[in-house]
Amino acid sequence: MRLIFALVLFVGSVARAQDTTAAAAATSPVVPEPADSILRRAEQMVGEGHGAAGRALVDSILAATQPGTPQYAEVLFTKASIAATAFETERDFRRVTVEYPSSPRADDALLRLAQYELARGDKDEARQHLQRLDRDRPPSSTSPRANLSVARAWFELGDATHACAALTAAHSSTPSSEVEFLHQLDYASQPCAGLPTTVAAAPPPATPTSIPAPAPAPVVPPPVKTVAKPSTSGGNYTVQVAAYDTRGAAEALASKLRDRGYDVRVWGTAAPFRVRIGRYPTRGAAEKQLSALQAKQMSGFVTTSEP
């Protein structure tokens, strides 16, 4: 009898302990998974062939992230990296460079855009991206592996001076323990014998890279007799052509475009100050205006109009 009574007490104590553990688990707070780890998981899903699911995961994070923040630039960059089409990739990388010029991801996006242009044979456009990258973040402040990629792009453009400057910077900032990577740099540097290892700093541009202009003088699209002006009374979509860290630079471009007859405005109370053209009731109407701008050597993208 005593043994049976002891077993009953033991079983009861175990049951009470299990109930207490379950109650504690039910009331303990759930720690959300960091956004960075979710983004990496989404990239892994795409790499493993689950593209739609991975992209949907990134879209959900983007929708929950406050625009204008460094986190938004990070998510947008990831969205571009795993996009399903080349058009979406280029569009979102351009958004990073235009809307978030102060983000470290802007430099990564410029390099990706340059590589994309090289892949499709547009060397002039690739050179513009690399020149802006060199101006915004010179080789001395760029990571060694990024410098190696930059050097390869410059070599493909036939510019050994810029390429060798990037390789020299990469070599000087790589620790001696990374023997394999140093061998890669040595191999890539073979054409650099006797060439200068530094380049003169490029002057700051008068116009943003989102409006390509032939060197040496920046060019605003030529005057036109008539420009179709969209209604400014409403519209869910607009065309963004540039973004600046200062309102003065944004207003200067807006003034030039306004003189050409465009319905242009500067939007934002803090950097980046966005230069936008028109308000359109449908995305199709905004895309039509974007095509007209591109025919005049202007670039941009369609986005949701501000209230």
N, C-alpha and C positions, 0 to 999 in steps of 0.2 A: 504493500500500500504506500509506503513512504517513497519508493522508487517511482510509482505512477504519479504521485502528487508532485514530485520534483520535475518530472517530465512535463506535466501540465504547466507548471510555473515557467519552465524554460521556453516552451512554445509560445506562451503568452508574451513573454518579454521580447522574443524575436519579432512577433507580429507588431508589438507597439513600436519597436525600433524601425521596422519597415515603413509603418504609417508616418512616423516622424520624418524619415528621410524623404518620402514622397511629398509630404506637405512642404518641406523646405525647398525641394526642387521646383514645386509648383509656384512658390512665391518668390524665388530668386530671380533677379532681373536678367533678361536676355541681352548679352552684349552683342551689338551689331557688328557684322564683319566689316573691316575697313574697306573703303571704296577701292583703294589700290589693289588689294588682293582679289576683289571681285573682277576688276579690269583684267588682271593677269589670268584669272580663271576663264574669262570670256575669250581672251586671246588663245588660250590653250584649247578651248572648245572648237574654235574656228580651225586651228591647226590640226585637230583630230577629225575634221570633216563635219562638224556640227555647226556650220556657218550661220544658219538662220537663228538657231538658239543663242549662239554667242553674240550675234549682232543685236538680237532683241534684248539681251541682258544689258549691253552697253546703252542702248536707247533708253531703257528704263532708268539707268543711273543718270544719264544726261537730263532727262525730264525732271529728275528730283534734285538737280544741282542748280545753284543760283548762277545765272548768267553774269558775266563780268568778273568772276572770281578766278583765281589760279586753278582751282579744282575743275572749273568748267573747261578751261583750256586743255587740261590733262585728259579729261574724258573725250573732248572733241578730237584730240590728236589720236586717241585710241580708236575712236569711231572711224577716222580716216584710214588708219592703218589696216583695219580689217573689213573695209567696205567691199561690197559685192561687185561694184563696177569701177572702172577707171574714172568715170565722170564724178562719182561720189567721192572717190579718194582725192582727186585734185580739188574739188569744190571745198571739202572740209579742211584740207591742208591750207588752202588759200584763206579760209576763214580764220584759222589760227594765226597766220602771219598778218592779216589785216586787222582783226578785232583784238588780238592779244600780242601786240608787238613787243611788250616787255616780258612776256613769259619765256622761260628757257625753251619751251616747246616750239616757239616761233623759229628758233635756229634749226631745230631738228626738222621742222616742216619745210623750211627753205631748202635744206639739203635734199630731202625727199622729192621736192618739186623739181630741183635741178636734175636729179637722177631720172625722174619721170620724163622730163623734156629731152634728155639725152637719149633715152630709150626710144622715143618716137622721132628723133632726128632734128629737133628744134634747138640748135646750139645757141642761137641768139637769146632765146628765152632762158635757157639753162645758165648762160653767162650772167644774165641780170640777177638771177637768184643767188648765184655764187658771189657776185660782187656785193650784193646787199649783206650776205652772210659774213663776208670778210670785213665789211664796214661795221656791222653791228656786233660781231664777236670775232675779233682777229684770232689767228692761229695760237697766239700766246695764251689765250683764255679758253681754248677749246680742248676737249678731252682728246687724248692720243688716238683712240680708235675713230672718233669722228674726224679728226684731221687726216687719217689715212683715207677715209672715204672721200673727203674733200679733195685730197691730192689726186686720187684716181679720176675724179670728175674733171679737175683742171687739166690733167694729162690728156683726157679724151677730147678736151677743147683745144689742145695744142698749146696750152699756156704752161710751160715748164717752170717759169719763174714762180708763179703762185703755187704750183704743185710742190715744188721743192721747199718753199717757205713753210708750207703746212707739214711736210715730212720732217723738216728740221725741228719744228716746234714739238711734233709728236715724239721724236727721238729724245729730246732733252727732258721731257716730262715723264718718260717711261722708266720705271725702276729697273735696275739691272737684273732683278729676279725674274722678270718676264722675258725669258730668253727667246721663246718661240716668237713672241710678237716683235721683239727687236730684230729677229731674222727677217720677218716680213717687211719691216721698215727698211732694212738694209737692201733687200731685194728691190723694193719699189724705188729706192733712191739711186739706183744705178745710173739713170740719165742725168743726175744732178751734178756730176763732176764739173767744177769750174763755173757753175751758175750761182747767182746771188741767192742768199738764204733769207733775205727779207725783201719786202715790197713796200713801196710808198703807200701811205694811207690814202684811200680814196676820199674825195670831198663829199660832204653830205649832199644828198639829192634834193632838188627843188620840188620834185613831185614824188609821190609814193610809188612803189613798184606795182601797185594794183592798176596804175595807168602807165603802161610802157611808153617810153619816149626815147627817140634816137639820140645818141651822144653826138656832140657834147652838150648841147643845150636842151633842157626839158621842153617838151612840146605838149601843149594843150590842144585838143581836137580843134581843127580849123573852124572858123565861123560858118554857120549855115543860115540859109535864108529863112527857113521855117523849121521848127522843131515841134513835134507833136507833144503837147503838154497834157499830162494826165490830170484828172480832177484831184484837187487837194482837199475836198470836203470829206473824203472817207476812202477806205480801201484797206484790205487786210494784208497786202503785200507791198514791198518796196524793193528797190535795187540799191545795194550798198556798194560804193565804188572805192572807199578808202576809210581809214581810221588813223587818228593821230594821238600822240601823248599830250599835245597841247591844243587848246581851243583855237589859238591864233593860227596855227598851221592849217587846221581844218577849215576855218573861215576863209583863209586865203584861197584854198582850192575851190571852195564853194562859190566865192566871188567870181573866179575865172569861169567856172561852169555856168553861173547865172548870167554872165555877160554873153554867153553863147546861146542863151535862150532856154536853158534847162531849168526845170522846177526842182531846185536843190535846197537842202537844208542840212544843218548840223544838229545832231541829236546826242544828248548825253550831258550830265551835270558833272561828270568826273571822267578821267581818262579810262578807256579810249574814247575820243570824240569822233563819232561816226558821220561820214558824209554820205547822204542818201538822196536818191532821185525818185520823185514821184510816189504816189499811192495808187494801188491798183486793186480792183475788186476780186480778181482771180490770179492764181499763179501763172496761168497761161498768158495773161496780159502783161504781167511783169517780165516773164521770160522773153516775150516779143520785144519789149523795150531793151532788155539786156542784149539781145542779138543786134539791135540797132546801134547800141553803144560799142559793142565789140567790132562792128564794121568800121567804126571811127577810131580804132586802136585803143579803146578803153576796155578795162576788164572789171569784173565785180561778181556779185552773186545775188540771187533772189533770197529775201528773208522776210519774216513776218514783220509787218509795220508796227512801230511803237504806237501806243494810244494817242 
